[in-house]
Amino acid sequence: MTENQATGWTGGQKAFGDFAPALAHYTEKVVFDEVCAREELSARDRSLITIAALTAMGKAEQLGFHIPFGVSNGLTQDEVVEAITHLAFYAGWPQAFSAMGVAKEALASDDAEA
């Protein structure tokens, strides 16, 4: 299989390829080409899980990528908002508020591109 053949995703290379080529390589080859391409879960479900995990950990800065990516994998705006709302009670209000701010911005820019 050639570089990024499984997903075609090259965001790691674009973000850090010239600065941190190993991180870019592992992001693309392991995370996207191997882990995300496994058939046991759909891409949609993987995105929902990723959004939930990032929200719970308070890693809102990563959601700017993962929310639009989740929409491209089949999640709806309503599902993203509902998942974050649900997590407020399990992961913490501050994490959910931070995540919702990123979601609002990411989904608004997603609407503008559509």
C-alpha positions as CSV (number, residue, x, y, z in Angstrom):
1,M,0.0,0.0,0.0
2,T,1.4,3.4,-0.9
3,E,1.7,6.4,1.4
4,N,-1.8,7.4,2.7
5,Q,-3.6,5.1,0.3
6,A,-6.0,4.0,2.9
7,T,-7.4,7.4,3.8
8,G,-5.7,9.9,1.6
9,W,-5.3,12.1,4.6
10,T,-2.1,14.3,4.6
11,G,-2.9,16.8,7.3
12,G,0.1,15.6,9.4
13,Q,2.5,16.3,6.6
14,K,0.9,19.7,5.9
15,A,0.9,20.7,9.6
16,F,4.3,19.4,10.7
17,G,6.1,17.6,7.9
18,D,8.9,20.0,7.5
19,F,9.3,20.5,11.3
20,A,8.5,17.1,12.8
21,P,8.5,14.6,10.0
22,A,8.3,11.6,12.4
23,L,5.1,12.9,14.1
24,A,3.6,13.6,10.6
25,H,4.5,10.1,9.5
26,Y,3.0,8.3,12.5
27,T,-0.1,10.5,12.4
28,E,-0.8,9.6,8.8
29,K,0.4,6.0,8.7
30,V,-0.6,4.7,12.1
31,V,-3.5,6.8,13.2
32,F,-5.3,7.5,9.9
33,D,-4.1,4.7,7.6
34,E,-4.1,1.8,10.2
35,V,-6.3,2.6,13.2
36,C,-9.0,4.7,11.6
37,A,-9.2,2.3,8.6
38,R,-10.1,-0.7,10.8
39,E,-13.5,-2.1,9.9
40,E,-14.8,-2.9,13.4
41,L,-16.2,0.7,13.7
42,S,-17.4,3.1,11.1
43,A,-15.6,6.3,10.4
44,R,-18.7,8.1,11.8
45,D,-18.6,6.2,15.1
46,R,-14.8,6.7,15.4
47,S,-15.3,10.5,15.0
48,L,-18.0,10.6,17.6
49,I,-15.8,8.7,20.0
50,T,-12.9,11.0,19.3
51,I,-15.0,14.1,19.8
52,A,-16.2,12.7,23.1
53,A,-12.7,11.7,24.3
54,L,-11.2,15.1,23.4
55,T,-14.1,16.9,25.1
56,A,-13.8,14.8,28.3
57,M,-10.0,15.4,28.4
58,G,-10.5,19.1,27.9
59,K,-8.5,19.1,24.6
60,A,-10.8,21.6,22.9
61,E,-8.0,22.9,20.7
62,Q,-8.0,19.6,18.8
63,L,-11.8,19.7,18.2
64,G,-11.3,22.4,15.6
65,F,-10.1,19.7,13.3
66,H,-12.1,16.7,14.6
67,I,-15.6,18.3,14.5
68,P,-15.5,19.1,10.8
69,F,-13.8,15.8,10.1
70,G,-16.6,14.1,12.0
71,V,-19.2,15.9,9.9
72,S,-17.4,14.7,6.8
73,N,-17.6,11.2,8.2
74,G,-21.4,11.5,8.6
75,L,-22.1,13.2,11.9
76,T,-24.7,15.9,11.9
77,Q,-24.5,19.2,13.7
78,D,-27.3,18.1,16.0
79,E,-25.4,15.0,16.9
80,V,-22.2,16.9,17.7
81,V,-24.1,19.4,19.9
82,E,-26.0,16.7,21.7
83,A,-22.9,14.6,22.4
84,I,-21.2,17.6,23.9
85,T,-24.3,18.6,25.9
86,H,-24.5,15.0,27.2
87,L,-20.8,15.0,28.2
88,A,-21.3,18.1,30.4
89,F,-22.8,15.9,33.0
90,Y,-20.2,13.2,32.8
91,A,-17.0,15.0,31.8
92,G,-17.5,18.4,33.4
93,W,-19.2,21.6,32.6
94,P,-16.0,23.6,31.8
95,Q,-14.9,20.9,29.3
96,A,-18.3,20.9,27.6
97,F,-18.5,24.7,27.5
98,S,-15.0,24.9,25.9
99,A,-15.9,22.2,23.4
100,M,-19.2,23.8,22.5
101,G,-17.4,27.1,21.8
102,V,-15.2,25.3,19.3
103,A,-18.1,23.4,17.9
104,K,-20.1,26.6,17.3
105,E,-17.2,28.1,15.5
106,A,-16.3,25.0,13.5
107,L,-19.9,24.2,12.5
108,A,-20.5,27.9,11.5
109,S,-17.5,27.9,9.2
110,D,-18.6,24.5,7.9
111,D,-22.0,26.0,7.1
112,A,-20.3,28.9,5.3
113,E,-18.3,26.5,3.1
114,A,-21.4,24.5,2.1
